[in-house]
Amino acid sequence: MIFSLLNLRKKTAAILAGITIAALCLWGLSIWQDISLAEMFNILLGTLIMLAAIMLGALILIASFKGMMRLLSKVTKSEIETPED
């Protein structure tokens, strides 16, 4: 592999190789289908924005569930500790 000549770690070399292969595949696809570079960039940007929105939504959902679980555990814990009349 050409990246082994740069004295990179295996993971870093694999990431760089994957990005390079993906870029070359997209370049070949754009030439084959006569898609302009600007249109290909717009598709890539839209995909990245969609993925970021999905990840942000998942983080918000996880944080809200954890917050509700903590609140629920505090409420049930305080109900158990308070003596009933």
C-alpha positions as CSV (number, residue, x, y, z in Angstrom):
1,M,0.0,0.0,0.0
2,I,1.3,3.4,-0.9
3,F,0.4,4.9,2.5
4,S,2.8,2.5,4.3
5,L,5.6,4.5,2.8
6,L,4.4,7.6,4.8
7,N,4.9,5.8,8.1
8,L,1.2,6.1,9.1
9,R,-0.7,3.9,11.5
10,K,-2.8,1.1,9.9
11,K,-6.1,2.8,10.8
12,T,-5.0,6.2,9.4
13,A,-3.8,4.6,6.2
14,A,-7.0,2.6,5.9
15,I,-9.1,5.8,6.3
16,L,-7.0,7.7,3.8
17,A,-7.2,4.8,1.3
18,G,-11.0,4.6,1.8
19,I,-11.5,8.3,1.2
20,T,-9.2,8.2,-1.9
21,I,-11.1,5.2,-3.4
22,A,-14.4,6.8,-2.7
23,A,-13.3,10.1,-4.3
24,L,-12.0,8.2,-7.4
25,C,-15.3,6.2,-7.7
26,L,-17.3,9.4,-7.5
27,W,-15.1,11.1,-10.1
28,G,-15.5,8.1,-12.4
29,L,-19.3,8.1,-11.8
30,S,-19.6,11.8,-12.6
31,I,-17.6,11.3,-15.8
32,W,-19.6,8.3,-16.8
33,Q,-23.0,9.9,-16.2
34,D,-22.1,13.4,-17.2
35,I,-22.8,14.9,-13.8
36,S,-21.2,18.2,-13.1
37,L,-18.9,18.6,-10.2
38,A,-21.1,21.3,-8.7
39,E,-24.1,18.9,-8.8
40,M,-22.1,16.1,-7.3
41,F,-20.9,18.5,-4.5
42,N,-24.5,19.6,-3.8
43,I,-25.6,15.9,-3.5
44,L,-22.6,15.2,-1.1
45,L,-23.4,18.3,1.0
46,G,-27.1,17.4,1.2
47,T,-26.2,13.9,2.3
48,L,-23.8,15.2,5.0
49,I,-26.4,17.6,6.3
50,M,-29.0,14.8,6.4
51,L,-26.6,12.6,8.3
52,A,-25.7,15.4,10.8
53,A,-29.4,16.0,11.4
54,I,-30.1,12.3,12.1
55,M,-27.2,12.1,14.5
56,L,-28.2,15.3,16.3
57,G,-31.8,14.0,16.6
58,A,-30.5,10.7,18.0
59,L,-28.4,12.6,20.5
60,I,-31.3,14.7,21.6
61,L,-33.6,11.7,21.9
62,I,-31.0,9.8,24.0
63,A,-30.4,12.8,26.3
64,S,-34.2,13.3,26.8
65,F,-34.7,9.6,27.6
66,K,-31.8,9.6,30.1
67,G,-33.1,12.8,31.7
68,M,-36.6,11.4,32.1
69,M,-35.1,8.2,33.6
70,R,-33.1,10.2,36.1
71,L,-36.1,12.3,37.0
72,L,-38.2,9.1,37.3
73,S,-35.6,7.4,39.6
74,K,-35.4,10.6,41.8
75,V,-39.2,10.7,42.1
76,T,-39.5,7.0,43.0
77,K,-36.6,7.2,45.4
78,S,-38.0,10.2,47.2
79,E,-41.4,8.5,47.4
80,I,-39.8,5.4,49.0
81,E,-37.8,7.5,51.6
82,T,-40.7,9.7,52.7
83,P,-42.7,8.1,55.5
84,E,-46.4,7.7,54.9
85,D,-48.9,8.8,57.6
